């Protein structure tokens, strides 16, 4: 396929945040060519963070948190409710589940990630993951009926689900395989501080144990833990991380090590005309001297703009990588993190008092600030975010 200086047709596979933001960025940058957005869900593009933050606890009729993408207004053709099944790199052709295909000058992979499954028993009713609108509605309905809730995985999605369940007055237990809850993202010291917030609200938090079997006839009734205990359960919510949605690319020839491997502007390695953004993409981060798959809302939005520039030939190639940032709403608290946690970092209490549930903790390697996490400390976290943006180092081996 010949390569025009500016692509005449861009196909974006994935109609969630990263895909819709890439489409919008292309139009903002002046792209007037053909634009096709493909999505496996039938819904118009919607925002996922509200699924665990708002939808689960809305007292009225829940509304789909539609993204202000305006695909129709920007003249994009949409193929919603039709999953991609393959990619021909040479022809830049995307094959679809309905037997049709879309051929373009540039292809953007934005298919996101899928929840890891808990493969320790039969498929039973009452076992849920949280990724889609339908997932959120199913969990919300179980909350409203009343249920004994077990959340597997003490990450931030699991923490938000537990907090939402307590809003309904439900009995909640969090089961975490790691030594401390939330430790993967913020380290064990901060994880223990966040455990106390859940204990304040009546949640039982078990760490250092795993679910080894799910028990029930048609519906889940109990879970067996690795220490021999059993827990009675009506609703089991599994939040043990995600994997990039790359199964449809298995035969494409793309480098799929922990997602689609890309350079620092989102161009797929050794695949001209192919780009990747969002949870499915593993971008080269020059500050950390490695590829990184940053699975957060802000990373997806920043990558979309950078990749759009690269598609149009406007990216310089020396743009700083986005500084990792995320937030989580749990009970009345807003938890925010910027940068990264490293096991070799010095953990310092920078502001506030953990006993007041309002504090900031920083992570430093030597004299280099690599990250900060705060509870109800938005102004301080914003300042640390700016410091990290100005820094050329978030030295991670």
PyMOL commands that set and color helices and strands:
alter all, ss='L'
color gray80, all
select helices_A, chain A and resi 17-28+49-53+55-57+133-145+156-167+183-200+247-249+278-280+297-311+354-356+378-390
alter helices_A, ss='H'
color red, helices_A
select strands_A, chain A and resi 9-13+34-39+77-80+84-88+93-96+101-103+106-109+113-115+127-128+149-152+172-176+204-207+211-216+220-225+230-232+235-238+242-244+260-262+274-276+281-285+290-292+325-330+333-339+346-353+358-365+368-375
alter strands_A, ss='S'
color yellow, strands_A
deselect
rebuild
show_as cartoon
